Amino acid sequence: MIYTCTVNTPLGAMTAAAEDDALTGLWFIGQKYYPQTAGWTDEPGYPPFAALRAWLDSYFAGESPPPAGGRLPVRAAGALRLNPRGTDFQKVVWEQLLSIPYGKSITYGEIAKIIAPRRGLSSLSAQAVGGAVGHNPISLLIPCHRVLGAGGTLTGYAGGLDKKEALLRLEGYF
């Protein structure tokens, strides 16, 4: 069963989803690729949501909460586990996102260069990486907002470029 709740952040309300005591999704309400929530059960007291709220409170207070790190599924802040649903390729990209430190960034092309040899490829397109990054179902905790276009341009954030810029400012990137 998929449990859900709404969490309020300084950048707007978000929908969180969890199953089997692991966070499976966190989206700004109405963002691109917002999921169909029919059949989900509203359960704000479900245990992963308390850990998520603590992580978000710390993050939006300008602190660097514990990174998730590691391979998916992973442990994050306290009892918070992450278990996003996606293809094998998407999970490889999302795992790479977990390695981007707070306040730092990387480009889609740089991620492609890191992942290609791991997958036995001589090259990988930045666009393929961008597609996987854009479909990251756990915003903020899997920090897709830290991925920039070539030359450091702000591009491609499902929650909106205004939110991407605000998140990077919060982390002291600008």
WOSULHU-V908115 format. One record per residue. N is the residue number from 0. SS is DSSP state (@ for helix, = for strand, . for the rest). OMEGA is omega in whole degrees, 0 to 359 (none if undefined). NEAR is the number of other ideal C-beta (glycine too) atoms within 10 Angstrom. Layout:
# WOSULHU-V908115
{{N:SS:OMEGA:NEAR} {N:SS:OMEGA:NEAR}}
This chain:
# WOSULHU-V908115
{{0:.:178:10} {1:.:178:16} {2:=:183:21} {3:=:172:20} {4:=:175:20} {5:=:175:12} {6:=:180:15} {7:=:178:10} {8:=:176:17} {9:.:180:10} {10:.:179:18} {11:=:181:14} {12:=:178:12} {13:=:174:21} {14:=:176:19} {15:=:177:23} {16:=:179:24} {17:=:179:27} {18:=:179:17} {19:.:178:12} {20:.:177:14} {21:=:176:18} {22:=:179:27} {23:=:180:22} {24:=:173:24} {25:=:186:24} {26:=:167:22} {27:=:183:20} {28:.:178:11} {29:.:181:11} {30:.:175:17} {31:.:182:13} {32:.:176:11} {33:.:187:14} {34:.:170:16} {35:.:186:6} {36:.:179:14} {37:.:179:5} {38:.:177:7} {39:.:182:18} {40:=:177:11} {41:=:183:10} {42:.:184:14} {43:.:181:13} {44:.:180:8} {45:.:190:21} {46:@:181:13} {47:@:183:25} {48:@:176:21} {49:@:178:14} {50:@:178:19} {51:@:180:27} {52:@:178:17} {53:@:179:15} {54:@:181:22} {55:@:178:21} {56:@:179:13} {57:@:182:14} {58:@:183:20} {59:@:172:15} {60:.:178:10} {61:.:178:9} {62:.:176:11} {63:.:181:12} {64:.:180:20} {65:.:178:13} {66:.:177:16} {67:.:176:25} {68:.:174:11} {69:.:181:13} {70:.:179:9} {71:.:352:20} {72:.:185:16} {73:=:170:20} {74:=:176:15} {75:.:184:25} {76:.:178:17} {77:.:183:14} {78:.:185:13} {79:.:175:25} {80:=:177:19} {81:=:178:25} {82:.:181:18} {83:.:177:22} {84:.:178:14} {85:.:178:15} {86:.:177:10} {87:@:180:7} {88:@:179:15} {89:@:181:20} {90:@:176:16} {91:@:179:19} {92:@:181:28} {93:@:176:24} {94:@:178:18} {95:@:178:21} {96:@:181:22} {97:.:182:19} {98:.:181:15} {99:.:182:18} {100:.:174:12} {101:.:177:15} {102:.:180:12} {103:.:178:13} {104:.:177:17} {105:=:178:17} {106:=:176:19} {107:@:180:23} {108:@:178:18} {109:@:177:16} {110:@:179:24} {111:@:180:20} {112:@:178:13} {113:@:187:16} {114:@:185:19} {115:@:182:16} {116:@:178:11} {117:@:180:11} {118:.:178:10} {119:.:182:6} {120:.:176:10} {121:.:177:6} {122:.:180:9} {123:.:183:20} {124:.:175:12} {125:@:180:19} {126:@:177:10} {127:@:177:16} {128:@:180:27} {129:@:177:21} {130:@:179:15} {131:@:179:22} {132:@:182:24} {133:@:180:17} {134:.:175:17} {135:.:183:26} {136:.:182:22} {137:=:180:26} {138:.:177:23} {139:.:182:22} {140:.:168:24} {141:.:198:26} {142:.:178:25} {143:@:178:26} {144:@:180:28} {145:@:180:20} {146:=:183:26} {147:=:175:21} {148:.:179:14} {149:@:180:11} {150:@:178:7} {151:@:180:10} {152:.:175:9} {153:.:181:15} {154:.:167:14} {155:.:172:18} {156:.:184:24} {157:.:179:20} {158:.:180:24} {159:.:182:15} {160:@:177:12} {161:@:179:12} {162:@:178:19} {163:@:179:21} {164:@:180:15} {165:@:179:15} {166:@:179:21} {167:@:176:20} {168:@:179:10} {169:@:182:18} {170:.:178:19} {171:.:180:11} {172:.:181:16} {173:.:none:8}}
